[in-house]
Amino acid sequence: MTIDDTNPPLDPRLLEILVCPLTRGPLLYDREHSELISAKAGLAYPIRNGIPIMLAEEARSLVP
């Protein structure tokens, strides 16, 4: 069994308390892309070095 150090798992307790700063809606964790997804806002917030960056300016748009 190997551990993926490039995308460490996000603490589930943190995911329980984090919400989208724009919609106040729930977030989904995308470990493969190291992002928190807000379906309601259509944004993907990056996770850098295990720290979620919850700024809309830093988020990637999911809407083409």
N, C-alpha and C positions, 0 to 999 in steps of 0.2 A: 504494500500500500504506500503510495507516495502522497505527499502533501503539496498542493498547489500554492506556492508562496506568492505568485503574481496576483492572484485574486483571492485573498484570504476571506473566509466566510464572515458575514456580518452578524454581529451578536443579535439573536432573535429578540432580545429584550429591547434593543434599540429600535428595531423595526416596529415594535408594538407602539412606541411613543412618537415616532416621527410621522409627520403628515406633510403634504404638499404645502409650501408656504403661500401659494396663490389661491388654491381651492380649499385648503384645510381637509382635503380628502386623503384616503389611504394610499400607500405606496406599495409597489411590488418590487421585490428584489430580483435583479437579473445578474446572477453571479458571473455568467460567461462574459458579459460586457462591463461588469463592475459598475452598475448603475442602479438607481432607484427610479422606478417608472411611475409617473402619475398619468394614468389613462385619461382622467377627467381634464387635465390641463394639456395633455398631449406633449409632455416633456419627460426627458430622461436626465436625472440629476447624477453627476459623476461621483464616484467614490474614489478618493485618492489616498493612498497609504492607509486604507482602512477608515478614512474619515469622509462621511457624506458631505458633499458641498451643496448646501441647500439654498443656492442663489439662482434666481431665474436667469440672470445674465450668464451664468456658467452652464445652464442646462442645454441639452440638445433637443431640438424640436423633432417630434415624431410624426408631424404632419408634413407631407410633401409640399 
